[in-house]
Amino acid sequence: MRHAHRDAALRPLALRVLLGTCFVALQIVRIACCALLVLIEPLLRAILVPIAYLGFLVTLIFGFLIGDPRFPRWGMLGFSVGALMLYWLFLGLMSLFMTLPPDRDCR
């Protein structure tokens, strides 16, 4: 009878230890993912944003101003918008793993 009471008292303690361990493990995984995403972000910004801007500029010049009928203007414009949206999706993924500091301009 005594052992049953002691086992029942240890069960909540074991559950708290298990939940605490799971919480710490999830935080370690979150920090590792966050560090990886923060390291990748400047590289993606340096690649995707200029591709989107130059693609839009080339589409504007060759597709609309010069009006070359063989130029795939809508496909190129879609590629530019897609590159920019891919970068925005990456920023959204980053925001899932980290909390950004409050904006100092909005006081």
PAVO-124194 format. One record per atom (N, C-alpha, C, CB): residue in one letter; x, y, z. Coordinates in steps of 0.2 Angstrom, whole numbers, padded with zeros to 4 digits, always signed. Each point is the difference from the previous one (the first is absolute). Glycine has a CB too. Layout:
N
AXYZ...
***
This chain:
107
M+0004-0006+0000M-0004+0006+0000M+0004+0006+0000M-0009-0006+0006R+0015+0006-0002R+0004+0006+0000R+0003+0001-0007R+0002-0002+0013H+0000-0003-0016H+0004+0001-0006H-0005+0002-0006H+0008-0009+0003A-0014+0008-0002A-0005+0003-0005A-0001+0007+0001A-0006-0011+0000H+0006+0013+0006H+0000+0008+0001H+0006+0003-0002H-0007-0002+0010R+0013-0001-0009R+0006+0003-0002R+0001+0000-0008R+0005-0003+0011D-0008-0002-0014D+0000+0000-0007D-0004+0005-0003D+0003-0012+0000A-0009+0013+0003A-0005+0005-0002A+0003+0007+0001A-0009-0007+0002A+0013+0008+0003A+0003+0007+0001A+0006+0001-0005A-0003-0001+0012L+0006-0004-0014L+0006+0001-0005L-0003+0001-0007L+0007-0007+0007R-0013+0005-0009R-0002+0000-0007R+0000+0008-0002R-0007-0011+0002P+0004+0015+0002P+0000+0007-0002P+0007+0003-0001P-0012+0001+0005L+0016-0003-0001L+0007+0003+0000L+0003-0003-0006L+0001+0000+0012A-0002-0006-0014A+0003-0003-0006A-0003+0003-0006A+0002-0011+0006L-0008+0013-0006L-0003+0003-0006L+0002+0007-0001L-0010-0007+0002R+0011+0011+0004R+0003+0006-0001R+0007+0000-0002R-0007+0004+0009V+0011-0009-0007V+0007+0000-0003V+0000-0002-0007V+0004-0004+0011L-0008+0000-0013L-0001-0002-0007L-0002+0006-0004L-0003-0012+0003L-0002+0016-0001L-0002+0006-0004L+0005+0005+0000L-0012-0002+0004G+0016+0003+0002G+0005+0005+0000G+0006-0002-0005G-0003+0002+0012T+0004-0009-0012T+0005-0002-0005T-0002+0001-0007T+0004-0008+0008C-0010+0007-0010C-0003+0001-0007C+0000+0007-0001C-0007-0010+0001F+0006+0015+0003F+0000+0007-0001F+0007+0002-0001F-0010+0002+0007V+0015-0004-0003V+0007+0002-0002V+0002-0003-0006V+0002+0000+0012A-0004-0006-0014A+0002-0003-0007A-0003+0004-0005A+0001-0011+0005L-0007+0013-0005L-0003+0004-0005L+0003+0007+0000L-0011-0006+0001Q+0013+0009+0004Q+0003+0007+0000Q+0007-0001-0003Q-0006+0003+0010I+0010-0008-0009I+0006-0001-0003I+0000-0001-0008I+0004-0006+0011V-0009+0002-0013V-0002-0001-0007V-0002+0007-0003V-0003-0012+0002R-0001+0016+0001R-0002+0006-0002R+0006+0005-0001R-0011-0002+0005I+0015+0002+0000I+0006+0005+0000I+0005-0003-0006I-0001+0003+0012A+0002-0009-0013A+0004-0002-0006A-0003+0002-0006A+0004-0010+0007C-0010+0009-0008C-0004+0002-0006C+0001+0007-0001C-0008-0010+0000C+0007+0014+0005C+0000+0007-0001C+0007+0002-0002C-0009+0001+0009A+0014-0004-0006A+0007+0002-0002A+0001-0001-0007A+0004-0003+0012L-0006-0003-0014L+0001-0002-0007L-0003+0005-0005L+0001-0012+0004L-0008+0014-0002L-0003+0004-0004L+0003+0007+0000L-0011-0006+0002V+0013+0009+0003V+0003+0006+0001V+0007+0000-0005V-0005+0002+0012L+0008-0007-0012L+0007-0001-0004L-0002+0000-0007L+0006-0006+0009I-0012+0003-0011I-0001-0001-0007I-0003+0007-0003I-0002-0012+0002E-0002+0016+0002E-0004+0005-0002E+0004+0006-0004E-0007-0002+0010P+0013+0004-0008P+0004+0005-0004P+0001-0003-0007P+0005+0005+0010L-0003-0011-0011L+0001-0003-0006L-0006-0001-0005L+0009-0007+0006L-0014+0005-0003L-0007+0000-0004L-0002+0008-0002L-0003-0011+0006R+0004+0015-0001R-0001+0007-0002R+0004+0003-0006R-0004+0002+0012A+0010-0004-0011A+0005+0002-0005A-0001-0003-0007A+0008+0002+0009I-0012-0008-0009I-0001-0003-0007I-0007+0002-0002I+0008-0010+0003L-0013+0009+0001L-0007+0000-0002L-0002+0007-0002L-0003-0010+0007V+0004+0015-0003V-0002+0007-0001V+0003+0003-0006V-0001+0001+0012P+0007-0002-0013P+0003+0003-0007P-0003-0004-0006P+0010+0004+0006I-0011-0010-0005I-0003-0004-0006I-0007+0003-0001I+0007-0011+0003A-0011+0012+0002A-0007+0003-0001A+0001+0007-0003A-0004-0007+0010Y+0008+0011-0007Y+0000+0007-0003Y+0003+0000-0007Y+0002+0004+0011L+0003-0008-0013L+0003+0000-0007L-0005-0003-0004L+0011-0001+0004G-0015-0005-0002G-0005-0003-0004G-0005+0005-0002G+0003-0011+0005F-0005+0015+0000F-0006+0005-0001F+0003+0005-0005F-0005-0002+0011L+0011+0005-0010L+0003+0005-0004L+0000-0003-0008L+0007+0005+0010V-0004-0011-0011V+0001-0003-0006V-0007-0001-0003V+0010-0005+0003T-0015+0003+0000T-0007-0001-0002T-0003+0007-0002T-0002-0010+0007L+0003+0015-0003L-0002+0007-0002L+0003+0003-0006L-0002+0002+0012I+0008-0003-0013I+0004+0002-0006I-0002-0004-0006I+0009+0004+0007F-0007-0010-0007F-0001-0004-0006F-0007-0002-0001F+0011-0005+0002G-0015+0004+0003G-0007-0003-0001G-0005+0006-0002G+0003-0010+0008F-0002+0015-0005F-0005+0006+0000F+0002+0006-0004F-0005-0004+0011L+0011+0006-0010L+0003+0006-0003L+0002-0001-0007L+0003+0004+0011I+0001-0009-0012I+0002-0002-0007I-0005-0004-0003I+0012+0000+0003G-0015-0004+0000G-0006-0004-0003G+0002-0006-0004G-0006+0011+0001D+0012-0014+0001D+0002-0006-0004D-0006-0006+0000D+0013+0003+0002P-0016-0005-0007P-0005-0005+0000P+0002-0007+0002P-0005+0007-0009R+0012-0008+0009R+0002-0007+0002R+0002+0000+0007R+0004-0001-0012F-0004+0007+0015F+0002+0000+0007F-0005-0002+0005F+0007+0009-0003P-0006-0014+0007P-0005-0003+0005P-0002+0005+0005P+0004-0012-0003R-0007+0017+0002R-0001+0005+0005R-0004-0002+0006R+0000+0008-0009W-0005-0012+0008W-0004-0002+0006W+0004-0005+0004W-0011+0003-0006G+0014-0008+0003G+0004-0005+0003G+0006+0003+0004G-0003-0008-0008M+0006+0013+0005M+0005+0004+0004M-0002+0004+0006M+0006+0000-0011L-0012+0003+0010L-0003+0004+0005L-0002-0005+0006L-0004+0009-0008G+0001-0014+0006G-0001-0005+0005G+0006-0003+0004G-0010-0003-0007F+0015+0002+0003F+0006-0002+0003F+0003+0005+0005F+0003-0007-0010S-0004+0013+0009S+0003+0005+0004S-0005+0001+0006S+0005+0006-0010V-0011-0007+0010V-0005+0001+0005V+0001-0007+0004V-0008+0007-0006G+0010-0012+0003G+0001-0007+0004G+0006+0001+0004G-0006-0006-0009A+0011+0009+0006A+0007+0000+0004A-0001+0004+0006A+0006-0001-0010L-0010+0007+0010L-0001+0004+0005L-0005-0003+0005L+0001+0010-0007M-0006-0014+0005M-0004-0003+0005M+0003-0006+0003M-0009+0003-0007L+0014-0006+0004L+0004-0005+0003L+0004+0002+0006L+0001-0006-0011Y+0002+0012+0010Y+0003+0004+0005Y-0004+0002+0006Y+0008+0004-0008W-0014-0002+0006W-0005+0002+0006W-0002-0007+0003W-0004+0010-0006L+0003-0015+0003L-0002-0006+0003L+0006-0003+0005L-0007-0003-0010F+0013+0004+0008F+0006-0001+0005F-0001+0004+0006F+0007-0003-0010L-0008+0010+0009L-0001+0004+0006L-0005-0002+0004L+0004+0009-0006G-0010-0011+0003G-0005-0003+0004G+0002-0006+0004G-0008+0004-0008L+0011-0009+0005L+0003-0005+0004L+0005+0002+0005L-0001-0007-0010M+0005+0012+0009M+0004+0002+0006M-0004+0003+0005M+0009+0002-0008S-0015+0001+0007S-0004+0003+0005S-0003-0006+0004S-0002+0011-0007L+0001-0017+0005L-0003-0005+0003L+0005-0003+0006L-0007-0003-0010F+0013+0004+0009F+0005-0003+0004F+0003+0005+0005F+0003-0008-0009M-0004+0015+0008M+0003+0005+0004M-0005+0006+0001M+0011-0003-0004T-0010+0006+0010T-0004+0006+0001T+0004+0006-0001T-0007-0006+0009L+0004+0010-0013L+0004+0006-0002L+0000+0005+0005L-0002-0002-0012P+0007+0006+0013P-0001+0006+0005P-0005+0005-0002P+0012-0002+0004P-0015+0006+0001P-0005+0005-0002P+0004+0005-0004P-0007-0002+0011D+0003+0005-0015D+0002+0006-0004D+0001+0006+0004D-0005-0005-0010R+0011+0008+0010R+0001+0006+0004R-0003+0006-0003R+0011-0005+0004D-0013+0005-0010D-0003+0006-0003D-0007+0001+0002D+0007-0001-0010C-0010-0004+0012C-0008+0000+0002C+0000+0001+0007C-0003-0008-0009R+0004+0014+0012R-0001+0001+0007R-0006+0004+0001R+0012+0000+0002
***
